[in-house]
């Protein structure tokens, strides 16, 4: 009997809806501190996922969801 693969589920940081990993876009914080898109989904570092929908991108910008999700362990030190 062949194994069936199950697609991992991730949550969009803007609308908080769950979706399959392949239907979301992954973002990471680069070594320079910039938030960049990770089209391969394999870049090093902490990742945050976002729908490709313009409404989700606008909501993430308004709420600063990506910045908050990718701040990392230094968030506690900053206050």
Backbone bond lengths (Angstrom), bond angles and torsions (degrees), N, CA, C in turn:
res aa  C-N    CA-C-N  psi(-1)  N-CA   C-N-CA  omega(-1)  CA-C   N-CA-C  phi
1 X - - - 1.443 - - 1.534 108.91 -
2 X 1.345 118.69 122.96 1.465 121.30 -177.89 1.523 111.61 -72.60
3 X 1.331 114.45 148.56 1.462 120.06 177.60 1.523 109.82 -75.39
4 X 1.296 116.46 141.98 1.460 120.39 174.72 1.517 108.03 -100.94
5 X 1.305 116.64 131.61 1.463 119.43 -179.75 1.523 109.30 -89.38
6 X 1.289 114.87 139.03 1.450 121.57 179.74 1.519 107.46 -109.85
7 X 1.330 116.28 127.93 1.458 120.41 179.75 1.529 109.66 -72.20
8 X 1.337 117.73 132.79 1.461 120.22 178.24 1.527 111.26 -62.30
9 X 1.306 116.42 147.83 1.464 122.22 179.98 1.520 108.49 -104.09
10 X 1.322 116.56 134.68 1.460 122.84 177.70 1.525 108.55 -128.11
11 X 1.322 116.51 162.54 1.460 122.22 -179.32 1.518 110.11 -111.93
12 X 1.318 116.28 132.37 1.466 122.23 176.31 1.525 107.55 -70.18
13 X 1.347 117.37 129.23 1.468 120.43 -177.38 1.524 112.45 -72.06
14 X 1.328 118.56 -15.95 1.459 120.80 -179.17 1.525 111.64 -88.63
15 X 1.332 117.46 -58.30 1.463 120.57 -174.88 1.520 113.06 -95.62
16 X 1.352 117.66 -7.88 1.461 124.62 177.98 1.528 113.30 64.19
17 X 1.335 118.42 21.36 1.460 121.75 176.17 1.514 109.05 -91.06
18 X 1.323 115.70 142.93 1.457 120.71 177.20 1.518 109.69 -84.05
19 X 1.336 115.24 145.69 1.464 121.01 178.46 1.520 107.99 -155.68
20 X 1.307 116.25 166.35 1.450 121.10 176.42 1.520 110.42 -65.16
21 X 1.313 116.04 145.93 1.465 121.71 -176.27 1.530 111.93 -56.20
22 X 1.326 116.54 -37.42 1.469 120.23 -177.18 1.514 113.53 -71.22
23 X 1.324 117.85 -19.97 1.462 120.10 -179.09 1.528 112.54 -90.99
24 X 1.335 117.40 -1.17 1.458 122.01 178.75 1.524 110.13 -113.01
25 X 1.316 116.42 159.77 1.458 122.50 176.89 1.521 108.24 -103.20
26 X 1.322 116.74 133.38 1.467 121.52 -178.74 1.526 109.84 -95.51
27 X 1.319 116.09 138.83 1.454 122.93 175.53 1.524 108.18 -123.00
28 X 1.338 116.58 145.63 1.462 122.20 177.51 1.517 108.98 -133.95
29 X 1.320 115.76 159.36 1.463 120.65 173.18 1.517 107.24 -90.73
30 X 1.328 116.41 124.29 1.463 121.16 -178.64 1.527 109.91 -75.37
31 X 1.330 116.02 171.79 1.464 121.06 178.59 1.526 111.09 -61.95
32 X 1.333 116.54 -27.22 1.459 121.48 178.97 1.527 112.29 -80.83
33 X 1.330 117.00 -5.81 1.455 120.35 178.82 1.514 114.40 94.91
34 X 1.329 118.15 1.75 1.457 121.91 179.90 1.521 109.87 -86.91
35 X 1.317 116.26 150.49 1.460 120.87 173.70 1.523 107.03 -91.38
36 X 1.332 115.31 121.09 1.463 120.56 -177.54 1.518 110.12 -127.10
37 X 1.332 115.12 152.11 1.462 121.20 177.10 1.522 109.26 -73.72
38 X 1.307 116.20 141.33 1.463 122.77 179.05 1.532 108.30 -115.11
39 X 1.318 117.79 88.06 1.472 120.08 -175.97 1.522 113.62 -65.50
40 X 1.330 118.38 -26.24 1.460 120.52 -178.75 1.525 111.73 -84.70
41 X 1.324 116.99 -22.74 1.458 120.71 -177.68 1.510 112.96 75.05
42 X 1.334 117.32 14.80 1.460 121.47 -176.09 1.525 113.98 -124.53
43 X 1.311 117.80 7.86 1.460 119.91 -178.87 1.523 110.10 -68.07
44 X 1.324 115.73 150.46 1.461 121.04 179.00 1.510 110.36 -68.44
45 X 1.315 114.91 150.40 1.451 120.32 174.12 1.506 112.96 108.35
46 X 1.304 113.95 174.37 1.452 122.28 -179.61 1.523 109.12 -70.13
47 X 1.300 116.62 136.09 1.459 120.59 -178.52 1.510 111.74 -114.80
48 X 1.316 115.59 153.06 1.460 123.10 173.54 1.517 106.88 -133.52
49 X 1.310 116.56 142.46 1.456 121.65 -174.46 1.512 110.96 -110.97
50 X 1.353 114.72 146.43 1.455 121.84 -176.47 1.516 108.71 -146.12
51 X 1.347 116.90 140.26 1.457 120.52 174.56 1.528 109.50 -64.92
52 X 1.312 116.68 154.51 1.462 121.24 177.05 1.532 112.16 -77.29
53 X 1.287 117.32 -5.28 1.454 123.91 -178.17 1.535 110.71 -64.47
54 X 1.337 118.33 131.22 1.474 120.31 178.37 1.528 113.05 -57.83
55 X 1.325 117.59 -32.00 1.466 120.36 179.15 1.530 110.46 -65.06
56 X 1.330 117.30 -39.51 1.464 120.53 178.51 1.523 110.75 -69.13
57 X 1.314 117.33 -38.87 1.467 120.21 178.41 1.525 110.63 -64.21
58 X 1.323 116.49 -40.75 1.463 121.10 178.55 1.531 110.87 -65.91
59 X 1.330 116.23 -42.53 1.454 121.13 179.02 1.531 110.96 -64.44
60 X 1.329 116.77 -39.54 1.467 120.59 178.59 1.529 110.69 -65.07
61 X 1.324 116.76 -38.78 1.463 120.14 178.45 1.531 110.49 -67.44
62 X 1.318 115.81 -41.58 1.470 120.78 -178.92 1.528 111.34 -64.73
63 X 1.336 116.43 -43.28 1.465 121.24 -177.96 1.527 113.44 -88.31
64 X 1.330 116.70 -8.13 1.468 123.51 -175.95 1.540 110.71 58.24
65 X 1.330 114.78 39.31 1.464 121.94 -176.62 1.517 112.69 -64.02
66 X 1.336 117.26 -43.35 1.466 119.70 -179.07 1.523 111.16 -64.91
67 X 1.321 116.68 -43.91 1.462 120.09 -179.98 1.521 110.82 -60.82
68 X 1.313 116.51 -43.11 1.461 121.20 -179.13 1.530 111.42 -67.47
69 X 1.324 116.88 -41.83 1.467 121.06 -178.31 1.524 111.87 -69.01
70 X 1.313 117.94 -30.77 1.465 121.36 -174.89 1.523 113.51 -100.93
71 X 1.303 118.06 7.33 1.455 120.36 -178.57 1.523 111.49 -63.38
72 X 1.318 117.49 -37.19 1.464 121.10 175.93 1.511 113.35 84.32
73 X 1.331 115.70 -158.96 1.454 121.28 -173.53 1.523 112.90 -75.16
74 X 1.312 118.97 -12.67 1.465 121.27 178.86 1.525 112.07 -74.70
75 X 1.342 117.71 -9.37 1.457 120.88 -177.69 1.524 111.31 -61.77
76 X 1.307 117.84 -39.00 1.473 120.50 -179.26 1.521 111.09 -67.72
77 X 1.318 117.73 -31.95 1.451 121.69 -178.42 1.524 112.19 -74.31
78 X 1.345 116.91 -28.60 1.458 121.21 -176.96 1.523 112.29 -79.17
79 X 1.301 116.82 -18.61 1.454 119.11 178.53 1.436 110.95 104.01
